[in-house]
Amino acid sequence: MNQSNINARVGSNIGGKSSRSGELLAQKLLVEGIKNQQVLRAIARSPRHIFVPEILAHKAYDNTALPIGQGQTISQPYIVAKMSELLLADGVPDSILEIGTGSGYQTSILAQLTPKVFSVERIKSLQWQAKRRLRTMDLHNVAMKHGDGWQGWQSKAPFQAIIVTAAPTEVPAALLEQLADGGRLIIPVGEQSQVLKLITRHGDEFKEQQIEAVRFVPLVPGALG
C-alpha cells in the first residue's frame, strides 16, 4: 500500500468534528515546533478520541497524556509527533518496530508514515483494543505481537527504525542488536528522571543524542496474559 493510498483511506474514515479537531491539534503542534508535514497530516487525520476512554473523549484533542487503564497512558500528542518526526529525519523507513502498542494511537500515526509497522505489547487486553481501533481506521499494515518489549521482535529484525513508548531503566541490548546499520532508535530512558534519546547505529558503534526530558510509564519486562 503506498503512502497516498494510506492517507486517502484514513481521511475517508474521519469526518466532521473529529477531523476538524485533529486539524486544530496539528496546528498546535506546528506552533510547538513540529515541522514534518507527513507527521502533521497523520495527526490531523487521526481520530484520537477513539483511543481514549469515553469519559475522557472531551480531552482527546488536548495536547496532554491521558490514562487508558491497566496503569498505562496515551502519550501527549507533542511527544507522539516529536518521536515520529525523529524517526523520519533520514527518510521513510521500510518498517518500524514499536515497543508498547498501548492504546494504538502512536501505532496509527506510524502506520500512516511507513509501509509496515511491527508492534509489541505485553498486556493482551490493550493489544486487542488497539487492533480493533486500527481496523476502524482501515489500517491493515500493522503486525502485532503479545510479548516482552525488552526482547524486541527478533524474527522480524533488523529494523531501520525502532520506537519505544515506555521507559526502561537502561537501553535493552536486544533492541540495539535488532537495529539495522544506519538505523534510528528513539527511546525514553530513566526512572524518576527520564530523557528521550536518539540512538543511531554505525556498524558496531552506537551514537547517542539526548533530545529532551520526558515522562513515560516504565517499560516492564515480561508479558501479561
C-alpha positions, -999 to +999 in steps of 0.1 A: +000+000+000+016+033-010+015+064+012-011+083-008-035+054-005-029+051+032-037+088+037-067+087+015-082+057+033-076+072+067-091+105+056-122+088+043-128+073+077-126+106+097-152+132+092-169+161+108-159+172+143-131+147+148-114+158+115-116+194+125-103+187+160-074+168+145-066+197+122-066+221+152-043+197+171-019+196+142-019+234+141-010+235+178+019+210+172+032+231+144+034+261+168+051+238+193+079+231+168+068+200+148+078+207+112+074+173+094+044+177+071+038+139+069+036+137+107+013+167+109-010+153+083-012+120+101-021+138+134-047+159+116-064+128+101-064+106+132-094+103+155-076+105+188-110+103+207-114+066+198-081+058+216-092+071+250-119+061+274-152+075+265-153+096+297-122+114+286-132+119+250-137+156+255-100+159+263-089+138+234-076+167+213-058+185+241-020+183+240-018+161+271-012+125+281-043+106+293-049+074+313-062+044+293-064+018+321-040-010+332-017+016+346-009+029+311-013+062+293-018+075+258+012+098+252+010+136+248+004+143+211+035+165+210+057+136+221+040+112+196+047+137+169+082+145+180+092+108+182+077+102+148+095+131+133+128+120+147+123+085+131+117+101+097+146+125+098+167+104+075+138+094+052+109+070+055+120+035+068+106+004+051+094-008+085+093+003+121+094-017+153+072-002+181+077-014+216+045-007+236+013-007+215-007+007+243-039+024+231-027+021+195-026+059+188+011+061+182+008+029+161-019+045+139+004+075+133+033+053+123+011+032+101+003+063+080+040+071+077+057+038+068+047+007+048+049-017+077+047-015+115+056-043+139+042-036+174+048-054+206+026-052+237+028-071+270-009-065+280-031-086+258-063-067+265-047-034+254-034-051+223-069-064+214-084-030+218-057-014+197-062-039+169-099-031+168-093+006+166-068+002+138-094-018+118-118+011+124-093+034+107-089+008+079-051+005+087-040-030+079-002-026+076+004-034+113+016-067+127+012-072+164+029-095+189+020-102+225+053-104+243+081-088+263+092-055+248+126-058+263+132-086+238+120-068+207+109-090+178+140-110+167+124-129+139+115-096+120+148-079+126+167-059+115+147-027+117+156+006+102+137+024+129+126+014+165+104+035+188+098+027+224+068+042+242+077+033+278+108+040+297+133+012+306+160+019+332+186+012+305+186+007+268+176-030+262+205-048+245+181-068+223+168-036+207+204-024+199+211-058+183+179-056+162+186-021+149+199-021+113+231-004+103+223+032+099+190+027+118+175+050+144+162+041+179+141+066+198+137+057+234+129+073+268+154+061+295+154+065+332+133+061+364+125+093+383+143+114+358+138+104+322+155+116+290+143+109+254+173+096+235+180+091+198+205+063+191+219+058+156+238+026+147+270+028+127+283-008+123+291-019+159+290+016+172+260+035+186+259+073+186+236+087+213+219+120+213+198+134+242+166+151+229+146+164+259+133+155+294+101+133+292+078+113+315+067+078+305+053+048+323+080+021+330+089-005+304+082-036+325+099-068+315+078-099+308+043-104+293+009-104+308-020-126+297 
